[in-house]
Amino acid sequence: MTTVPNSSPPKPAASKFATPHAFRRSDRSRLGVWWWTTDHWLLGAISILIVLGAVLSFAVSPAAAARMHLPDAFHFAIRQCVFAAMGATLLIVVSMMSPKGVRRTSFFVYIVAIAIMAALPFIGHEAKGATRWLHIAGFSLQPSEFMKPALVILASWMFAEGQKGEGVPGVSIAFGLYAISVVLLLLEKDFGQTVLITVAFGAAFFMMGVPLRWILGLGGVALAGAALIAVTSDHVASRFQRFFHADGADTHQVDKASDAIAAGGWFGVGPGEGVLKRQVPDVQTDFIYSGAAEEFGLLFSLLLISLFAFVVVRGLYKSMKLSDPFEQVAAAGLFVLVGQQAFINVAVNLNLIPTKGMTLPFISYGGSSMLAMGLTLGMALALTRKRPGAYERSETSSDDYA
């Protein structure tokens, strides 16, 4: 009896370059769905910022450690890498949440942050004339950093609920949450963060489609409040005095930062070769932009600014494509918050506005800032993700993530 050989064609050998299962469109695991529903351009730009923050910390931290007489020259750099890993992990975990999960998380974060801020006068740590931090096991926590994104989410939620006309006093609740936040920030003498949340809150209010006269009224009240603070607060008045009347005023910090930026030229003096950065106070935190400009030059500085601009513009574009009012306004408000903070930090370094202790997102040294930014953009990515149902219907489309 003759045996008929199997005529079926042999199976092709698996390519060593085959796409990993976790990154195939057919993958329905939580990680797979997250990967294909998250905007890859935003995720990539944010990842670059996190990596740049770690790299720049190695460039500027030896100068900061020397000024503080620390035995380890890379004290801040090593800690910043740990913070960066924690912030990236938090960003990924939070970005996997549903809109309902984002709202619930924001409610919890806001309550805890406000409670800690209210207790800071009694249990907080004072530094530079302000009590804004809580020391926990060698780690300094600044609760106001976490309050900001939570307030934007809750205010947007309340604005959306108020628009439904179901008897929920959403606008009143939103303004109440904002007022509580502002009062506690003013008690901490944190006027920069007050301006930050006021602009983000006003942007969310505006995007809900309220009449222009309401926006103008809110803006007038905010300007009047800022003028009152500038007149009554010696701390704020001195900063305006130094900015508008630099002659005879102590502008050492800004002057040294400007000198470092100018010394960098187009291409910088090289990694670790900066000299003027050693004379810049807080070069690892609020003035890291000037240290980076000296060593890497103007072109790198423009690239850094362009990355932040891309994140904000791309984020607003994705937000405006959302159909749910809450998701649209909340996501846009978070991107406005990040963009505004980056703008203030760079403007201070360039001596365009009065000095304000505000970090450059993902770049400046600081655990609270890094974790809060991970939370902020994690929630923004969660809100701008394609919903799983839409993802399943369009999984064969190649331009959904362009």
C-alpha positions in Angstrom: 0.0 0.0 0.0 1.4 3.3 -1.1 1.5 6.1 1.5 0.3 9.5 0.1 2.5 12.2 1.4 0.8 15.2 3.1 0.2 17.8 0.3 -0.5 20.7 2.6 2.1 23.4 2.4 4.5 23.7 5.3 3.8 26.4 7.9 6.1 29.4 7.5 8.7 29.8 10.1 7.9 32.4 12.7 9.8 35.6 12.0 12.1 36.7 14.8 10.7 40.2 14.1 7.1 39.2 14.8 5.0 41.7 16.7 4.8 40.8 20.5 1.4 39.5 21.5 0.9 42.4 24.0 1.2 44.9 21.1 -1.1 43.2 18.5 -4.4 44.8 17.8 -6.1 41.5 18.4 -4.9 41.5 22.0 -7.8 42.1 24.5 -5.8 42.2 27.7 -5.9 45.3 29.7 -2.4 46.3 28.6 -3.1 45.6 25.0 -6.3 47.6 25.0 -4.6 50.4 26.8 -1.8 50.5 24.2 -4.1 50.7 21.2 -6.5 53.2 22.7 -3.9 55.6 24.0 -2.6 58.4 21.8 0.9 57.3 20.9 2.1 60.7 19.9 1.2 62.2 23.3 2.6 59.1 25.1 5.9 59.4 23.2 6.3 63.2 23.8 5.6 62.7 27.5 8.1 59.8 27.7 10.8 62.0 26.0 10.2 64.7 28.6 10.6 62.3 31.5 13.8 60.9 30.0 15.2 64.4 29.4 14.4 65.3 33.0 16.5 62.4 34.3 19.4 63.2 31.9 19.4 66.9 32.8 19.4 66.1 36.5 22.8 64.4 35.9 24.1 67.6 34.2 23.0 70.1 36.8 22.9 68.1 40.1 26.6 68.2 40.8 26.6 72.0 40.9 23.6 72.0 43.2 25.1 69.4 45.5 28.3 71.4 45.7 26.5 74.5 46.7 24.8 72.6 49.5 28.0 70.8 50.5 26.5 67.3 49.9 29.0 64.4 49.9 27.4 62.7 46.9 27.6 64.9 43.7 24.7 62.9 42.1 22.4 63.1 45.1 19.7 64.9 43.3 20.2 62.9 40.0 19.8 59.5 41.6 16.7 60.6 43.5 15.3 62.2 40.3 15.6 58.9 38.5 13.7 57.2 41.2 11.0 59.9 41.1 10.9 59.6 37.3 10.3 55.8 37.5 7.5 56.4 40.1 5.9 59.2 38.0 6.0 57.1 34.8 4.5 54.1 36.6 1.7 56.3 38.1 1.1 57.9 34.7 0.6 54.5 33.0 -1.6 53.1 35.8 -3.8 56.2 36.0 -4.1 56.4 32.2 -5.7 52.9 32.2 -8.7 54.2 34.2 -12.2 54.8 32.9 -13.7 58.3 33.1 -15.6 57.2 36.1 -12.4 56.0 37.7 -10.8 59.4 37.0 -13.7 61.2 38.7 -13.5 58.9 41.8 -9.8 59.2 42.1 -10.0 63.0 41.8 -12.5 63.2 44.5 -10.3 61.1 46.9 -7.2 63.0 46.0 -8.9 66.4 46.4 -10.3 65.5 49.9 -6.9 64.2 51.1 -4.9 67.1 49.7 -7.3 69.7 51.1 -7.2 68.0 54.5 -3.4 68.0 54.5 -3.3 71.7 53.3 -5.6 72.7 56.2 -3.4 70.9 58.7 -0.1 72.3 57.3 0.0 75.3 59.7 0.2 72.8 62.6 2.2 69.9 61.2 3.9 71.3 58.1 7.5 72.1 57.4 8.5 75.7 56.8 11.0 76.6 54.1 11.8 80.0 52.5 9.1 81.7 54.7 6.3 79.4 53.7 4.7 76.3 55.1 3.7 74.2 52.1 5.3 70.8 52.7 4.7 67.8 54.9 7.7 65.6 55.8 7.0 61.9 55.7 9.9 59.4 56.2 12.5 61.7 54.6 10.2 62.7 51.7 8.7 66.2 51.4 5.1 66.1 50.1 3.5 69.3 48.7 -0.2 68.5 48.7 -1.2 71.5 46.6 0.5 69.9 43.6 -2.0 67.0 43.8 -4.9 69.3 44.5 -4.6 71.1 41.2 -5.5 68.3 38.7 -8.1 67.0 41.1 -9.8 70.4 41.3 -9.8 70.7 37.5 -11.5 67.3 37.2 -14.1 67.9 39.9 -14.9 71.4 38.6 -15.4 70.1 35.1 -17.6 67.3 36.4 -19.8 69.8 38.3 -20.0 72.1 35.3 -21.2 69.2 33.2 -23.7 68.1 35.8 -25.1 71.6 36.1 -25.6 71.8 32.4 -27.9 68.7 32.4 -30.6 70.7 34.1 -31.4 68.0 36.6 -31.4 70.2 39.7 -27.7 69.7 40.6 -26.1 73.0 41.6 -23.0 72.2 39.7 -21.7 75.7 39.1 -22.1 76.6 42.8 -20.3 73.5 43.9 -17.5 74.1 41.5 -17.0 77.6 42.7 -17.1 76.4 46.3 -14.3 73.9 45.6 -12.3 76.6 43.9 -12.8 79.0 46.8 -11.7 76.5 49.4 -8.5 75.8 47.3 -7.7 79.5 46.9 -8.1 80.3 50.5 -5.8 77.5 51.6 -3.2 78.5 48.9 -3.3 82.1 50.1 -2.7 81.0 53.7 0.4 79.2 52.4 1.4 82.4 50.6 1.5 80.4 47.4 0.3 83.0 45.0 1.8 81.4 41.9 -0.3 78.2 42.4 -3.3 80.5 43.0 -2.9 82.1 39.6 -2.3 78.6 38.0 -5.6 77.1 39.3 -7.5 80.3 38.6 -6.6 80.3 34.9 -7.3 76.5 34.6 -10.6 76.9 36.4 -11.5 79.9 34.2 -10.6 77.9 31.1 -12.9 75.0 32.1 -15.6 77.5 32.9 -15.2 79.1 29.4 -15.2 75.8 27.6 -18.5 74.9 29.1 -20.0 77.6 26.9 -21.0 80.1 29.5 -21.9 83.7 28.4 -18.9 85.9 27.7 -20.0 88.4 30.3 -19.5 85.8 33.0 -16.0 85.2 31.9 -15.2 88.9 31.8 -16.7 89.2 35.3 -14.6 86.3 36.6 -11.5 87.8 35.0 -12.3 91.2 36.6 -12.6 89.7 40.0 -9.4 87.7 39.5 -7.5 90.9 38.5 -8.9 92.8 41.4 -7.8 90.1 43.8 -4.4 89.9 42.3 -4.0 93.7 42.6 -5.1 93.5 46.3 -2.6 90.8 47.0 0.2 92.7 45.3 -0.6 95.8 47.5 -1.2 94.0 50.8 1.5 91.3 50.6 5.1 92.5 51.2 6.4 89.3 49.7 4.5 89.7 46.4 5.2 93.5 46.3 8.9 92.9 46.6 9.0 90.6 43.7 7.1 93.1 41.5 9.5 95.8 42.7 12.5 93.7 41.7 11.0 93.0 38.3 9.9 96.5 37.3 12.7 98.4 39.1 15.7 96.2 38.8 18.1 99.0 39.6 19.2 98.7 43.2 17.1 95.6 43.8 18.4 92.1 44.6 18.1 90.3 41.3 21.0 87.9 41.8 19.1 84.8 41.0 17.5 86.0 37.7 20.8 87.7 36.7 22.8 84.6 37.1 20.2 82.6 35.2 20.2 85.0 32.4 24.0 84.9 32.3 24.0 81.1 32.1 21.4 81.1 29.2 23.5 83.7 27.3 26.7 81.7 27.8 25.2 78.6 26.2 24.9 80.2 22.7 23.4 78.0 20.0 24.9 74.7 20.9 25.9 75.0 24.5 29.3 74.5 26.2 28.8 70.7 26.6 27.3 68.3 29.2 28.9 68.9 32.6 31.0 71.8 31.3 28.8 74.6 32.5 30.4 77.1 34.9 27.8 79.8 35.4 25.2 77.2 36.5 27.1 76.8 39.7 26.2 80.3 40.7 22.4 79.9 40.0 20.4 79.1 43.1 17.9 76.3 42.8 19.4 75.3 39.5 18.1 71.7 40.0 14.5 72.9 40.5 13.0 76.2 39.4 16.0 77.3 37.3 16.9 74.0 35.6 16.0 75.6 32.3 18.9 78.0 32.6 21.4 75.3 33.5 20.2 73.2 30.5 20.5 76.2 28.2 24.1 76.8 29.2 25.2 73.3 28.6 23.1 72.3 25.6 22.4 75.6 24.0 19.5 77.5 22.4 18.6 74.8 19.9 18.0 72.3 22.8 16.0 74.9 24.7 13.8 75.4 21.7 13.3 71.7 21.4 12.3 71.5 25.0 9.8 74.3 24.6 8.5 72.6 21.4 7.9 69.4 23.2 5.7 71.1 25.8 3.9 73.0 23.1 3.3 69.8 21.2 1.8 68.0 24.3 -0.5 70.9 24.9 -1.6 71.5 21.3 -2.0 67.8 20.6 -3.8 67.3 23.9 -6.3 70.1 23.2 -6.9 68.7 19.7 -7.7 65.3 21.1 -9.9 66.9 23.8 -12.0 68.8 21.3 -12.7 65.6 19.4 -14.4 64.1 22.5 -18.2 64.0 22.5 -18.8 63.9 26.3 -18.8 67.4 27.8 -17.2 66.4 31.0 -14.4 64.4 29.3 -13.8 67.3 26.8 -13.6 70.1 29.4 -11.6 68.1 32.0 -9.0 66.8 29.5 -8.5 70.3 28.0 -8.3 71.9 31.5 -5.5 69.4 32.5 -3.5 70.2 29.3 -4.0 73.9 30.0 -2.7 73.4 33.5 0.5 71.7 32.3 1.1 74.2 29.5 0.6 77.1 31.8 3.0 75.8 34.4 5.7 75.2 31.8 5.2 78.7 30.4 5.5 80.3 33.8 8.8 78.5 34.6 10.4 79.3 31.3 9.2 82.9 31.4 10.7 83.4 34.9 14.1 81.9 33.6 14.0 84.4 30.7 13.1 87.3 33.1 9.8 87.9 31.2 7.7 87.8 34.4 8.4 88.3 38.1 10.1 85.3 39.8 7.9 82.5 41.1 8.9 79.2 42.6 7.3 76.9 40.0 8.8 73.7 38.6 9.2 72.8 35.0 7.0 69.7 34.5 8.9 66.4 34.4 12.2 68.3 34.2 12.7 70.0 37.6 13.9 68.0 40.5 11.2 67.1 43.0 9.1 64.1 44.0 5.8 65.9 44.5 6.1 67.7 41.2 7.0 64.5 39.3 4.2 62.4 40.9 1.7 65.1 40.5 2.5 65.5 36.8 2.3 61.8 36.4 -1.2 61.9 37.9 -2.2 65.0 35.8 -1.2 63.7 32.4 -2.2 60.1 33.3 -5.8 61.4 33.9 -5.5 63.4 30.7 -4.5 60.4 28.7 -7.3 58.3 30.3 -9.9 60.9 29.3 -8.6 61.2 25.7 -8.3 57.4 25.1 -10.6 55.8 22.6 -13.3 53.9 24.4 -13.0 50.1 24.0 -16.2 49.8 22.0 -15.0 52.3 19.4 -11.6 50.7 19.4 -13.1 47.3 18.6 -15.1 48.8 15.7 -12.2 50.5 14.2 -9.3 48.2 15.0 -8.5 47.8 11.3 -8.1 51.5 10.8 -4.5 52.6 10.5 -4.9 56.3 11.1 -6.7 56.3 14.5 -3.5 56.9 16.4 -1.8 59.2 13.9 
